[in-house]
Amino acid sequence: MKTEYYHTTESVAEYIQAAKGFDGKALIEKLKKVLPEKATVLEIGSGPGKDWEILSNTFTVTGSDNSDAFLNYLKQQHPAGEFINVDASKLIIDKTFDGIYSNKVMHHLKDDELERSIKRQLDILNPNGIICHSFWKGEGSEIFKGFVNYHDESSLNTAFTNHFDIIYLESYAEFEENDSLLLIAKKK
């Protein structure tokens, strides 16, 4: 789902400033336990590139975003990196990957868009491929600098278990206790 907030130079600069001090290092450490070193990974929604940098220390990573403003920033910061424009709900890409990673990106999708994304993730994952996604925990949705769709363990189980074997589905703290969920699962 395209959210205008992430598509201007000013909003990207604001987001980069707000995201200082936050990264997915703890999530990536869990991913490293189930995905081998040098595996190919698609990062959905690379944003400021912090997680892309951490992922790139272990994996062969293709970064992506649906914002040209973020892609321009990423390409300036990491000229040797591979970054592509990809919509998380459609995932139109002609490559396959061993893993797919996103940190607080999939919550921008409405339920039907998430279902479509899950099916596309299956298509672009190699056999036994791994997904690793984090979500804001809660119920309902709201508009906060774009659409935010909250999830709980039950809704994620329902959305993913027909297509994936869940390895981890755990609450963790980003800003406050149990405000986030981590899902790591293997393609059936």
C-alpha positions in Angstrom: 0.0 0.0 0.0 1.5 3.3 -1.0 1.6 5.8 1.8 2.5 9.4 0.8 4.3 10.1 4.0 7.3 8.0 3.0 7.6 9.6 -0.5 9.0 13.1 0.1 12.5 14.1 0.8 11.3 15.9 3.9 9.4 13.0 5.4 12.3 10.6 4.7 14.7 12.9 6.5 12.2 13.1 9.4 11.8 9.3 9.5 15.6 8.8 9.4 16.0 11.2 12.4 13.2 9.5 14.3 14.6 6.0 13.7 18.1 6.9 15.1 18.9 4.4 17.8 16.5 1.7 16.5 17.4 -1.3 14.4 16.4 -4.9 14.0 19.7 -6.4 15.3 17.9 -8.7 17.8 15.5 -9.9 15.1 18.3 -10.6 12.7 20.1 -12.6 15.4 17.1 -14.9 15.6 16.9 -15.1 11.8 20.6 -16.1 11.7 19.7 -19.2 13.7 17.5 -20.6 11.0 18.9 -19.1 7.8 22.5 -20.1 6.7 25.2 -17.6 6.1 25.4 -16.2 2.6 21.8 -17.0 2.0 20.0 -14.7 -0.4 17.6 -12.3 1.3 15.0 -9.8 0.1 14.5 -7.0 2.6 11.1 -5.5 2.1 11.0 -1.8 3.1 14.7 -1.0 3.6 13.9 2.5 4.7 17.0 4.2 6.2 19.1 1.1 5.6 20.1 0.2 9.1 18.8 -3.4 8.9 20.1 -3.8 5.4 23.6 -3.0 6.7 23.2 -5.6 9.6 21.7 -8.2 7.2 24.5 -7.6 4.7 27.1 -8.7 7.2 25.8 -12.2 7.0 23.6 -12.6 4.0 23.5 -11.6 0.3 20.8 -8.9 0.5 18.7 -7.2 -2.0 17.1 -4.1 -0.4 13.8 -2.7 -1.5 11.4 0.1 -0.8 8.3 1.5 -2.5 9.6 5.0 -2.0 11.9 6.6 -4.6 13.0 9.1 -1.9 14.2 6.2 0.3 15.8 4.4 -2.7 17.7 7.5 -3.7 18.9 7.8 -0.1 19.9 4.1 0.1 21.8 4.2 -3.2 23.7 7.3 -2.0 24.6 5.7 1.3 25.4 2.2 -0.2 26.5 2.7 -3.8 27.6 -1.0 -4.1 24.2 -2.3 -2.7 21.4 -3.6 -4.7 18.1 -1.7 -4.2 14.9 -2.1 -6.1 11.5 -0.5 -6.0 9.0 -3.1 -4.8 5.5 -2.7 -3.5 5.1 -5.1 -0.4 1.6 -6.0 -1.3 2.4 -7.1 -4.9 6.1 -8.2 -4.7 6.6 -8.0 -8.5 10.1 -9.3 -8.8 11.7 -11.8 -11.2 14.2 -13.3 -8.7 13.9 -15.9 -5.9 15.4 -15.8 -2.4 16.3 -18.0 0.5 14.7 -15.6 2.9 12.5 -12.5 3.1 12.8 -10.0 5.9 10.9 -6.9 7.0 10.9 -4.9 10.1 7.7 -3.0 10.8 6.7 -2.9 7.1 3.9 -5.4 6.6 1.7 -3.6 9.1 1.1 -1.0 6.4 -0.9 -3.6 4.4 -4.6 -4.1 4.8 -5.7 -7.6 5.5 -6.4 -8.5 1.8 -3.1 -6.9 0.8 -1.2 -8.9 3.4 -2.8 -12.1 2.1 -1.8 -11.2 -1.4 1.8 -10.5 -0.2 2.0 -13.8 1.6 1.1 -15.7 -1.6 3.7 -13.7 -3.5 6.3 -14.4 -0.8 5.6 -18.1 -1.4 6.3 -17.6 -5.2 9.6 -15.8 -4.7 11.0 -18.0 -1.9 13.2 -20.9 -2.8 12.2 -24.4 -1.3 12.4 -24.3 2.5 12.7 -20.5 2.4 12.4 -18.5 5.6 10.4 -15.3 6.3 11.1 -13.0 9.2 8.6 -10.1 9.8 7.9 -7.9 12.7 4.6 -6.2 13.4 3.1 -3.7 15.8 1.0 -5.7 18.3 -2.6 -4.6 18.9 -6.1 -4.6 17.4 -7.7 -2.6 14.6 -6.0 -0.1 12.4 -5.3 3.7 12.3 -3.8 6.4 10.2 -0.5 7.4 11.7 1.9 8.8 9.0 0.1 6.3 6.8 -2.0 3.3 7.3 -1.1 1.0 10.3 -2.8 -2.4 10.7 -2.2 -4.0 14.1 -1.9 -7.7 14.6 -1.9 -10.2 17.4 -0.7 -13.8 17.6 -4.0 -15.2 16.5 -4.4 -13.0 13.4 -0.8 -13.8 12.3 -1.4 -17.5 12.9 -4.5 -17.3 10.7 -2.8 -15.4 8.0 0.4 -17.4 7.7 -0.2 -21.1 8.8 -1.8 -22.2 5.6 1.5 -21.5 3.7 4.2 -21.5 6.4 5.4 -23.6 9.3 5.8 -21.1 12.1 9.2 -21.3 13.9 8.8 -18.2 16.2 5.8 -16.1 17.0 6.8 -14.0 20.0 6.0 -10.7 21.6 8.9 -8.3 22.3 9.4 -4.7 23.3 10.3 -2.0 20.8 9.1 1.1 22.8 7.2 -0.6 25.6 6.7 -4.2 26.9 4.9 -6.5 24.4 4.2 -3.8 21.8 5.6 -5.8 18.9 5.5 -9.3 17.4 8.2 -11.3 15.6 7.2 -14.0 13.1 9.8 -16.3 11.7 8.4 -19.1 9.5 9.5 -21.7 6.9 7.8 -22.2 3.6 5.8 -25.5 3.5 
